């Protein structure tokens, strides 16, 4: 054994077996073998802090990718250590009993419907493997799943958007998801849909994230905060310029980002997993992917949960994506953020005052927002310097907060301080909305693919062309949407307004699904709809249940926020787990479940 400098032989630290084995290996070897494994369709390697897929013009991408394998397991992303040691922890492997995060990719056709188009998309994939890895120097553990083995089923997850990153969601939530729905027995896999995050090509139409932030300052001004007619013209011209930039930078990629194209990617992922049926947990826009998949590939539906249901028939109509949840947002604000604050009292909600009613608190907030509309509040952050809290950048913070009641106490604190003239917390919240992060060096910046959101929305509704004879129709739509919801009407309108120019740059989309939603499935799916969801209201779940008939069951999740995961219910979770683990759904078409705790007490 090599002596440690300055330490007498009797005090040498004993090496574990895996460390002794590694010391005898070449520098490039690992105590868990080499990655990617032979014949692995996903080319998985253990995830480290940073990675990037090989460029599409790389002549030998597999070799480039393999060279990124870091043989030192101390650099890998492992799951949490087991709460109790268990037999497997008696081995010399310090990572025994811990799941492993694996990163990979899959090359798929850009155009699934054309054999003559050789172009591909390179889809980023990440998996949390619950069994971890088997050390080459240690005997197999005594876990229910042998170390290093793929689980019986893989829970495929999709976080929505459009534009949500499935790989990031795996990194953030996979261990929670597998515990929630399978008691930690099933692997969790997510992918970045075409154009999103690490998948290539990326649907980023700005050279740098800071350029997009600068652009949005003018493009995302709200109707109440501007000259309506002038701002409509400005936003329209900026949408035109953005789509022109997308065409110049991305070519015809926008023709191939529709939900139907993403669904074909999902089917390819299922095939490469070598699982006969799809097991999945899809949320928000991901439920639109799930609904479309179920009706394009009805015989491949296994155990699938759709949480925070969209109703994909809405997406087929111009502005349908934006109109679906406007009234529900106001209810979530009035009954939830305001009403629950009053009930929680000053000790739990900074905005609450003794003996003040919900109506009085709502009036106070209306006065605050009108004052900001009249004169923006100056602010400052150390990271970005001077800041301005305007109506157009404050209201999106309110809207975003409604998505997760865990954020309500901090949002209430911010509004309480802003009401008294302290804008520090508001300035920090405004700065968080920017894509560019000044704390990161420019060389390490990953381009955001925010433009994929309008590209997908417009691709899905492209056969419902917008009127071209001027902006009057859109001005009326803007007025209608903001009258229905002062919180979300502006942002939802601006989300769909760009579709006015989509067909001019991309006249033909490769594929959209326009069929019914009542195909007979190999297994019924579970729908979850939250009563005060600010993005996907309960009626979406009920409309979808009506269409799907015996092919679905619905849990009405009585709570707040977007999807059941942010305001948890043991009842909802037990139904989801019974489906994922045992394939069992409630006999009733609709079941009510209630959140465990009240907001401001979570």
C-alpha positions as CSV (number, residue, x, y, z in Angstrom):
1,X,0.0,0.0,0.0
2,X,1.3,3.5,-0.9
3,X,2.3,5.5,2.1
4,X,0.5,8.8,2.9
5,X,3.0,11.6,3.3
6,X,3.4,12.7,6.9
7,X,1.3,9.9,8.3
8,X,2.9,6.9,10.1
9,X,2.1,3.5,8.6
10,X,-0.1,2.5,11.6
11,X,-2.5,5.5,10.7
12,X,-2.9,4.7,7.0
13,X,-6.6,4.8,6.1
14,X,-7.7,1.4,4.7
15,X,-8.9,1.5,1.1
16,X,-12.1,0.0,0.2
17,X,-12.1,-2.9,-2.3
18,X,-13.5,-0.8,-5.1
19,X,-10.7,1.8,-4.5
20,X,-8.0,-0.8,-4.6
21,X,-9.4,-2.2,-7.8
22,X,-9.6,1.3,-9.3
23,X,-6.0,1.9,-8.3
24,X,-4.9,-1.1,-10.4
25,X,-7.0,0.0,-13.4
26,X,-6.0,2.3,-16.2
27,X,-6.9,5.9,-15.7
28,X,-9.8,5.6,-18.0
29,X,-11.4,2.6,-16.2
30,X,-14.3,2.8,-13.7
31,X,-15.2,0.4,-10.9
32,X,-18.6,0.1,-12.6
33,X,-17.3,-0.7,-16.1
34,X,-17.3,1.4,-19.2
35,X,-20.1,3.5,-20.7
36,X,-22.0,3.6,-22.9
37,X,-22.8,0.0,-22.7
38,X,-22.8,-2.1,-25.9
39,X,-26.0,-2.0,-27.8
40,X,-27.6,0.7,-25.6
41,X,-29.9,2.6,-27.9
42,X,-29.8,5.7,-25.6
43,X,-26.0,5.7,-25.3
44,X,-26.3,6.3,-21.6
45,X,-23.4,7.5,-19.5
46,X,-23.5,8.6,-15.9
47,X,-24.6,12.2,-15.6
48,X,-22.1,14.8,-14.4
49,X,-22.6,18.5,-13.7
50,X,-22.5,19.5,-17.3
51,X,-22.8,17.9,-20.7
52,X,-23.8,18.7,-24.2
53,X,-24.9,16.4,-27.1
54,X,-22.7,16.0,-30.1
55,X,-23.4,18.5,-32.8
56,X,-25.6,17.4,-35.7
57,X,-22.8,17.8,-38.1
58,X,-20.5,15.6,-36.0
59,X,-19.3,12.8,-38.3
60,X,-18.8,10.4,-35.4
61,X,-21.2,11.4,-32.7
62,X,-21.0,8.2,-30.7
63,X,-17.3,8.5,-30.4
64,X,-17.6,12.1,-29.3
65,X,-20.2,11.2,-26.8
66,X,-18.2,8.3,-25.4
67,X,-15.3,10.6,-24.9
68,X,-17.4,12.5,-22.4
69,X,-17.6,9.6,-20.0
70,X,-15.9,10.5,-16.8
71,X,-14.7,7.3,-15.1
72,X,-14.6,8.8,-11.6
73,X,-17.9,7.8,-9.8
74,X,-17.4,10.6,-7.3
75,X,-18.2,13.0,-10.1
76,X,-21.5,11.3,-11.1
77,X,-24.9,12.3,-10.0
78,X,-26.2,9.7,-7.6
79,X,-29.6,9.4,-5.8
80,X,-30.0,10.0,-2.2
81,X,-28.4,7.6,0.3
82,X,-30.8,5.0,1.7
83,X,-32.6,6.1,4.9
84,X,-31.6,2.8,6.5
85,X,-28.4,0.9,5.8
86,X,-29.8,-2.5,4.7
87,X,-27.8,-5.5,3.6
88,X,-26.5,-3.9,0.4
89,X,-24.7,-1.2,2.4
90,X,-22.4,-3.8,4.0
91,X,-20.5,-4.1,0.7
92,X,-17.3,-2.2,0.0
93,X,-19.2,-0.1,-2.7
94,X,-19.8,3.4,-1.2
95,X,-22.6,3.9,-3.6
96,X,-24.4,0.6,-3.1
97,X,-28.2,1.1,-2.6
98,X,-28.2,4.5,-4.4
99,X,-29.9,5.2,-7.7
100,X,-27.9,6.7,-10.6
101,X,-28.7,9.5,-13.0
102,X,-27.9,8.5,-16.6
103,X,-27.7,10.9,-19.6
104,X,-28.0,10.0,-23.2
105,X,-29.6,10.7,-26.5
106,X,-31.6,9.2,-29.4
107,X,-31.3,10.1,-33.1
108,X,-34.7,10.2,-34.7
109,X,-36.0,11.3,-38.1
110,X,-36.8,15.0,-38.4
111,X,-39.8,14.0,-40.6
112,X,-41.3,10.7,-39.5
113,X,-43.5,10.6,-42.5
114,X,-40.8,10.9,-45.2
115,X,-38.2,8.2,-46.0
116,X,-36.5,10.5,-48.4
117,X,-35.5,13.2,-45.9
118,X,-32.2,12.1,-44.2
119,X,-32.3,14.8,-41.6
120,X,-32.5,13.9,-37.9
121,X,-33.3,15.4,-34.5
122,X,-31.0,14.5,-31.7
123,X,-33.2,14.0,-28.6
124,X,-31.7,14.4,-25.2
125,X,-32.8,11.8,-22.7
126,X,-32.2,11.4,-18.9
127,X,-33.0,8.5,-16.7
128,X,-33.0,7.9,-13.0
129,X,-32.2,4.2,-12.5
130,X,-33.4,3.1,-9.1
131,X,-31.2,0.0,-8.9
132,X,-28.0,2.1,-9.2
133,X,-25.0,0.3,-10.7
134,X,-23.3,-3.0,-9.9
135,X,-19.6,-2.6,-9.0
136,X,-17.3,-4.9,-10.9
137,X,-15.5,-5.7,-7.7
138,X,-18.4,-6.3,-5.3
139,X,-21.0,-9.1,-5.1
140,X,-24.5,-8.3,-6.1
141,X,-26.6,-6.6,-3.4
142,X,-29.7,-8.1,-2.0
143,X,-32.1,-5.4,-3.3
144,X,-35.5,-6.3,-4.8
145,X,-34.0,-5.2,-8.1
146,X,-30.5,-6.4,-8.8
147,X,-28.0,-3.5,-8.8
148,X,-27.4,-2.2,-12.3
149,X,-30.7,-3.7,-13.7
150,X,-33.4,-1.9,-15.6
151,X,-36.7,-1.8,-13.6
152,X,-39.7,-3.8,-14.6
153,X,-41.4,-0.7,-15.9
154,X,-40.1,2.8,-16.7
155,X,-42.2,5.8,-15.8
156,X,-41.8,8.2,-18.8
157,X,-42.4,11.8,-17.7
158,X,-43.2,15.0,-19.7
159,X,-43.5,18.3,-17.8
160,X,-45.4,20.3,-20.4
161,X,-44.9,23.8,-21.7
162,X,-44.7,23.6,-24.7
163,X,-41.0,23.9,-24.1
164,X,-40.6,22.1,-20.8
165,X,-37.5,20.0,-20.4
166,X,-38.0,16.4,-19.4
167,X,-34.3,15.9,-18.7
168,X,-34.3,18.8,-16.2
169,X,-37.5,17.4,-14.6
170,X,-35.8,14.1,-14.1
171,X,-32.9,15.8,-12.4
172,X,-35.2,17.8,-10.2
173,X,-38.0,15.4,-9.4
174,X,-37.3,11.8,-10.5
175,X,-36.7,10.4,-7.0
176,X,-39.9,12.0,-5.7
177,X,-41.8,10.7,-8.7
178,X,-40.6,7.1,-8.3
179,X,-41.4,7.2,-4.6
180,X,-44.8,8.8,-5.1
181,X,-46.0,6.3,-7.7
182,X,-43.9,3.1,-7.3
183,X,-42.4,3.1,-3.8
184,X,-39.0,3.7,-5.5
185,X,-39.3,0.5,-7.6
186,X,-39.5,1.9,-11.1
187,X,-37.0,3.9,-13.2
188,X,-38.0,7.4,-14.3
189,X,-37.1,8.7,-17.8
190,X,-37.6,12.1,-19.4
191,X,-36.7,13.6,-22.7
192,X,-36.3,17.1,-24.1
193,X,-38.9,17.3,-27.0
194,X,-37.6,18.4,-30.3
195,X,-36.3,22.0,-30.2
196,X,-36.2,22.1,-26.4
197,X,-33.3,22.6,-24.1
198,X,-30.4,20.2,-24.9
199,X,-32.1,18.5,-27.9
200,X,-30.8,19.4,-31.3
201,X,-31.5,21.5,-33.2
202,X,-32.5,24.0,-30.4
203,X,-35.4,26.3,-31.2
204,X,-33.5,29.3,-30.0
205,X,-34.0,32.3,-32.4
206,X,-31.9,34.8,-30.5
207,X,-28.0,34.6,-30.5
208,X,-27.9,35.2,-26.7
209,X,-30.4,35.0,-23.9
210,X,-29.7,38.7,-23.0
211,X,-31.0,39.6,-26.5
212,X,-34.3,37.9,-25.8
213,X,-34.6,39.7,-22.4
214,X,-34.1,43.1,-24.1
215,X,-36.7,42.2,-26.8
216,X,-39.3,41.1,-24.3
217,X,-39.2,44.5,-22.5
218,X,-40.9,46.0,-25.5
219,X,-42.8,43.0,-26.8
220,X,-44.5,41.9,-23.6
221,X,-46.1,45.2,-22.5
222,X,-49.7,44.7,-21.3
223,X,-52.8,46.3,-22.7
224,X,-53.4,48.4,-19.5
225,X,-49.8,49.5,-19.5
226,X,-49.6,50.9,-23.0
227,X,-51.3,52.6,-25.9
228,X,-53.4,49.6,-27.0
229,X,-53.4,50.4,-30.7
230,X,-49.8,51.3,-30.9
231,X,-48.7,48.4,-28.8
232,X,-50.7,46.0,-30.9
233,X,-48.8,47.2,-34.0
234,X,-45.5,47.0,-32.2
235,X,-46.1,43.5,-30.9
236,X,-47.3,42.4,-34.3
237,X,-44.2,43.7,-36.0
238,X,-42.0,42.1,-33.4
239,X,-43.7,38.8,-33.8
240,X,-43.1,39.0,-37.5
241,X,-39.4,39.8,-36.9
242,X,-39.1,36.9,-34.4
243,X,-40.5,34.3,-36.8
244,X,-38.3,35.7,-39.6
245,X,-35.3,35.2,-37.3
246,X,-36.6,31.7,-36.5
247,X,-36.8,30.9,-40.2
248,X,-33.3,32.2,-40.9
249,X,-31.7,30.4,-37.9
250,X,-33.8,27.2,-37.9
251,X,-35.0,26.7,-41.5
252,X,-38.1,24.6,-41.6
253,X,-37.8,23.1,-38.1
254,X,-41.1,24.7,-37.2
255,X,-42.9,22.3,-39.6
256,X,-41.8,19.4,-37.4
257,X,-42.5,20.5,-33.8
258,X,-46.2,19.8,-33.7
259,X,-47.6,17.6,-30.9
260,X,-48.1,14.8,-33.5
261,X,-44.4,14.8,-34.3
262,X,-43.4,14.8,-30.6
263,X,-45.8,11.8,-30.1
264,X,-44.0,9.8,-32.8
265,X,-40.7,10.5,-30.9
266,X,-42.4,9.2,-27.7
267,X,-43.4,6.0,-29.5
268,X,-39.8,5.6,-30.6
269,X,-38.6,6.0,-27.0
270,X,-41.1,3.4,-25.9
271,X,-39.8,1.0,-28.5
272,X,-36.2,1.5,-27.5
273,X,-37.1,0.9,-23.9
274,X,-38.2,-2.5,-25.1
275,X,-41.5,-2.2,-23.1
276,X,-44.7,-3.4,-24.7
277,X,-46.8,-0.7,-23.1
278,X,-46.1,2.9,-22.2
279,X,-46.0,3.7,-18.5
280,X,-46.2,7.5,-18.0
281,X,-46.8,10.5,-15.9
282,X,-47.6,13.6,-18.1
283,X,-48.5,17.0,-16.8
284,X,-49.9,20.2,-18.3
285,X,-49.2,20.4,-22.0
286,X,-47.7,16.9,-21.5
287,X,-51.3,15.7,-21.1
288,X,-51.9,17.0,-24.6
289,X,-49.0,14.8,-25.8
290,X,-50.5,11.9,-23.7
291,X,-54.0,12.4,-25.2
292,X,-52.6,12.5,-28.7
293,X,-50.4,9.4,-28.1
294,X,-53.3,7.5,-26.7
295,X,-55.4,8.0,-29.8
296,X,-52.5,7.6,-32.3
297,X,-51.2,4.5,-30.6
298,X,-54.2,3.1,-28.6
299,X,-52.8,-0.4,-28.3
300,X,-49.6,0.8,-26.6
301,X,-51.2,2.5,-23.6
302,X,-50.2,0.8,-20.4
303,X,-50.4,2.6,-17.0
304,X,-50.6,6.3,-17.8
305,X,-51.5,9.4,-15.6
306,X,-52.5,12.7,-17.2
307,X,-52.3,15.4,-14.5
308,X,-53.5,18.9,-15.1
309,X,-55.4,18.1,-18.2
310,X,-55.5,20.1,-21.3
311,X,-58.2,19.5,-23.8
312,X,-56.3,19.1,-27.1
313,X,-59.3,19.9,-29.2
314,X,-58.9,23.5,-27.9
315,X,-55.4,23.6,-29.3
316,X,-56.7,23.0,-32.8
317,X,-58.4,26.4,-32.9
318,X,-56.7,29.8,-33.2
319,X,-56.3,31.3,-29.7
320,X,-57.8,28.1,-28.2
321,X,-54.6,27.6,-26.2
322,X,-55.0,31.0,-24.6
323,X,-58.8,31.1,-23.9
324,X,-59.2,27.9,-21.9
325,X,-58.4,28.9,-18.4
326,X,-59.1,32.7,-18.0
327,X,-62.0,32.6,-15.6
328,X,-60.3,29.9,-13.4
329,X,-57.3,32.2,-12.8
330,X,-59.5,34.9,-11.2
331,X,-61.1,32.2,-9.0
332,X,-57.7,31.0,-7.9
333,X,-56.6,34.5,-7.0
334,X,-59.8,35.5,-5.2
335,X,-60.7,32.3,-3.4
336,X,-57.1,31.0,-3.1
337,X,-54.4,33.6,-2.7
338,X,-56.6,36.2,-1.1
339,X,-59.3,34.1,0.7
340,X,-56.8,31.6,2.1
341,X,-54.5,34.4,3.2
342,X,-57.3,36.0,5.3
343,X,-58.2,32.6,6.8
344,X,-54.5,31.9,7.6
345,X,-54.1,35.2,9.4
346,X,-51.2,37.6,9.9
347,X,-49.0,34.9,11.5
348,X,-49.0,32.9,8.3
349,X,-49.7,35.5,5.6
350,X,-47.9,38.8,5.6
351,X,-50.7,40.5,3.7
352,X,-53.4,39.6,6.3
353,X,-54.6,42.2,8.8
354,X,-56.8,41.5,11.9
355,X,-60.5,41.8,11.2
356,X,-59.9,42.5,7.5
357,X,-62.2,40.7,5.0
358,X,-61.2,39.0,1.8
359,X,-63.0,41.7,-0.1
360,X,-61.0,44.4,1.7
361,X,-57.7,42.7,1.1
362,X,-58.6,42.3,-2.6
363,X,-59.4,46.1,-2.8
364,X,-56.0,46.9,-1.2
365,X,-54.2,44.8,-3.8
366,X,-56.2,46.5,-6.6
367,X,-55.1,49.9,-5.3
368,X,-51.5,48.7,-5.2
369,X,-51.6,47.5,-8.8
370,X,-53.3,50.7,-10.0
371,X,-50.5,52.7,-8.3
372,X,-47.9,50.6,-10.1
373,X,-49.7,51.1,-13.3
374,X,-49.7,54.9,-12.8
375,X,-46.1,55.1,-11.7
376,X,-43.7,52.1,-11.7
377,X,-41.7,51.5,-8.6
378,X,-37.9,51.9,-8.7
379,X,-35.9,49.0,-7.4
380,X,-32.3,47.7,-7.1
381,X,-30.6,44.3,-7.0
382,X,-26.8,43.8,-6.6
383,X,-26.7,41.4,-9.5
384,X,-28.5,43.5,-12.1
385,X,-28.3,47.1,-10.7
386,X,-31.3,49.5,-11.1
387,X,-34.7,47.9,-11.7
388,X,-38.2,49.0,-12.5
389,X,-41.3,47.3,-11.2
390,X,-43.9,47.9,-13.8
391,X,-47.5,46.6,-14.2
392,X,-46.3,44.5,-17.1
393,X,-43.6,42.7,-15.1
394,X,-45.4,42.5,-11.8
395,X,-48.6,40.8,-12.9
396,X,-46.8,37.8,-14.5
397,X,-45.2,37.2,-11.1
398,X,-48.6,37.1,-9.5
399,X,-49.8,34.7,-12.2
400,X,-46.8,32.5,-11.8
401,X,-47.3,32.3,-8.1
402,X,-50.8,30.9,-8.5
403,X,-49.2,27.8,-10.1
404,X,-47.8,26.7,-6.8
405,X,-49.3,27.5,-3.4
406,X,-46.0,26.8,-1.7
407,X,-44.9,30.2,-3.1
408,X,-47.8,32.1,-1.8
409,X,-46.2,33.1,1.6
410,X,-43.1,34.6,-0.2
411,X,-45.3,36.4,-2.8
412,X,-47.5,37.8,0.0
413,X,-44.4,39.1,1.7
414,X,-43.2,40.7,-1.5
415,X,-46.5,42.4,-2.0
416,X,-46.7,43.5,1.6
417,X,-43.3,45.2,1.4
418,X,-44.1,46.7,-2.0
419,X,-47.3,48.2,-0.5
420,X,-45.1,50.0,2.1
421,X,-42.6,51.2,-0.4
422,X,-39.9,48.5,-0.1
423,X,-39.4,47.1,-3.7
424,X,-36.3,44.9,-3.0
425,X,-38.2,41.6,-3.1
426,X,-40.2,42.7,-6.2
427,X,-37.0,43.7,-7.9
428,X,-35.4,40.3,-7.2
429,X,-38.6,38.6,-8.5
430,X,-38.5,40.6,-11.7
431,X,-34.8,39.7,-12.2
432,X,-35.6,36.0,-11.9
433,X,-37.8,36.2,-15.0
434,X,-34.9,37.0,-17.3
435,X,-33.3,34.2,-19.3
436,X,-29.8,35.7,-19.0
437,X,-28.2,35.1,-15.6
438,X,-25.4,37.6,-14.9
439,X,-23.9,35.3,-12.3
440,X,-22.9,32.8,-15.0
441,X,-20.0,33.4,-17.3
442,X,-21.1,34.0,-20.9
443,X,-19.0,31.1,-22.2
444,X,-21.1,28.6,-20.1
445,X,-24.5,30.1,-21.0
446,X,-27.0,27.6,-22.4
447,X,-29.4,29.2,-24.9
448,X,-33.0,29.1,-23.9
449,X,-35.4,27.7,-26.4
450,X,-38.4,29.9,-25.5
451,X,-39.5,30.3,-29.1
452,X,-40.6,26.7,-29.2
453,X,-43.7,27.6,-27.2
454,X,-45.3,29.8,-29.9
455,X,-44.0,27.5,-32.7
456,X,-45.8,24.5,-31.2
457,X,-49.0,26.4,-30.4
458,X,-49.1,27.8,-34.0
459,X,-48.1,24.5,-35.6
460,X,-51.0,22.7,-33.8
461,X,-53.5,25.3,-34.9
462,X,-52.1,26.0,-38.3
463,X,-55.2,24.8,-40.3
464,X,-57.3,27.4,-38.5
465,X,-55.7,30.5,-40.3
466,X,-56.0,33.9,-38.6
467,X,-57.7,36.8,-40.4
468,X,-55.2,38.7,-42.5
469,X,-57.1,41.9,-43.2
470,X,-55.6,43.9,-40.4
471,X,-55.4,43.8,-36.6
472,X,-59.0,44.7,-35.6
473,X,-59.9,41.1,-34.9
474,X,-56.9,40.6,-32.7
475,X,-57.5,43.9,-30.9
476,X,-61.0,42.7,-30.0
477,X,-59.6,39.3,-28.9
478,X,-57.1,41.1,-26.6
479,X,-59.8,43.2,-25.1
480,X,-62.0,40.1,-24.6
481,X,-59.2,38.1,-22.9
482,X,-58.1,40.9,-20.5
483,X,-61.7,41.6,-19.6
484,X,-62.1,37.9,-18.6
485,X,-58.8,37.9,-16.6
486,X,-56.6,40.8,-15.7
487,X,-54.1,38.3,-14.3
488,X,-53.6,36.0,-17.3
489,X,-55.5,37.6,-20.2
490,X,-52.5,39.6,-21.5
491,X,-49.9,36.8,-21.3
492,X,-52.3,34.3,-22.9
493,X,-53.1,36.7,-25.7
494,X,-49.5,37.5,-26.4
495,X,-48.8,33.7,-26.4
496,X,-51.2,33.1,-29.4
497,X,-50.9,36.5,-31.2
498,X,-47.8,35.5,-33.0
499,X,-49.7,32.8,-34.9
500,X,-50.9,35.5,-37.3
501,X,-47.6,35.2,-39.1
502,X,-46.9,31.4,-38.8
503,X,-48.3,30.2,-42.0
504,X,-46.5,32.9,-44.0
505,X,-43.1,31.4,-43.0
506,X,-44.1,27.8,-42.8
507,X,-47.1,27.1,-45.1
508,X,-47.2,23.4,-44.5
509,X,-46.8,21.5,-41.2
510,X,-45.6,17.9,-41.4
511,X,-48.4,16.4,-39.3
512,X,-51.1,17.3,-36.9
513,X,-53.6,14.9,-35.2
514,X,-57.3,15.9,-35.9
515,X,-59.0,12.6,-35.0
516,X,-61.4,11.8,-32.1
517,X,-60.3,11.2,-28.5
518,X,-62.5,8.1,-28.0
519,X,-60.3,5.3,-29.4
520,X,-60.5,2.0,-27.5
521,X,-57.3,1.8,-25.4
522,X,-55.4,-1.3,-24.3
523,X,-55.8,0.1,-20.8
524,X,-57.8,3.0,-19.4
525,X,-55.9,6.1,-18.3
526,X,-56.1,8.2,-15.1
527,X,-57.0,11.9,-15.4
528,X,-56.3,14.3,-12.6
529,X,-57.9,17.8,-12.6
530,X,-57.4,20.3,-9.8
531,X,-60.3,22.5,-8.8
532,X,-58.4,25.8,-8.7
533,X,-55.7,25.1,-11.4
534,X,-54.8,28.4,-13.0
535,X,-53.7,26.8,-16.3
536,X,-55.9,23.7,-16.9
537,X,-59.3,24.0,-15.2
538,X,-61.4,21.2,-13.9
539,X,-63.8,21.4,-16.9
540,X,-60.9,20.3,-19.2
541,X,-60.7,17.0,-17.3
542,X,-64.4,16.6,-17.4
543,X,-64.7,17.3,-21.1
544,X,-61.8,14.9,-21.8
545,X,-63.5,12.2,-19.6
546,X,-66.7,12.7,-21.6
547,X,-64.8,12.1,-24.8
548,X,-62.8,9.2,-23.6
549,X,-65.7,7.4,-22.0
550,X,-64.8,4.0,-20.5
551,X,-61.2,4.6,-21.5
552,X,-60.5,7.0,-18.6
553,X,-61.2,7.7,-14.9
554,X,-61.0,11.1,-13.3
555,X,-59.7,12.3,-9.9
556,X,-61.1,15.7,-9.0
557,X,-58.3,17.0,-6.9
558,X,-59.6,19.6,-4.5
559,X,-56.7,22.0,-4.1
560,X,-54.8,24.9,-5.6
561,X,-52.0,25.2,-8.1
562,X,-51.1,23.7,-11.4
563,X,-51.3,19.8,-11.2
564,X,-51.7,17.7,-8.1
565,X,-48.0,17.6,-7.3
566,X,-47.8,21.1,-5.9
567,X,-50.7,20.7,-3.4
568,X,-50.4,17.1,-2.4
569,X,-53.1,14.7,-1.4
570,X,-52.5,11.2,0.0
571,X,-55.8,10.2,-1.6
572,X,-54.7,11.3,-5.1
573,X,-51.3,9.8,-4.7
574,X,-52.6,6.5,-3.6
575,X,-54.9,6.2,-6.6
576,X,-51.9,7.1,-8.9
577,X,-49.7,4.6,-7.2
578,X,-52.3,1.8,-7.4
579,X,-52.4,2.4,-11.2
580,X,-48.6,2.5,-11.8
581,X,-47.8,-0.4,-9.5
582,X,-50.8,-2.7,-9.9
583,X,-52.7,-1.5,-13.0
584,X,-55.8,-0.8,-10.9
585,X,-58.1,2.2,-11.3
586,X,-61.2,3.2,-9.3
587,X,-64.5,1.6,-10.6
588,X,-66.2,5.1,-10.4
589,X,-65.8,7.4,-13.4
590,X,-65.1,10.3,-11.0
591,X,-63.4,10.3,-7.6
592,X,-62.9,13.3,-5.3
593,X,-59.7,13.7,-3.3
594,X,-58.7,16.6,-1.0
595,X,-55.3,18.2,-0.4
596,X,-53.7,17.3,2.9
597,X,-53.1,20.8,4.1
598,X,-54.4,24.3,3.6
599,X,-52.3,26.9,1.7
600,X,-50.0,29.1,3.8
601,X,-49.6,26.1,6.1
602,X,-47.8,23.7,3.6
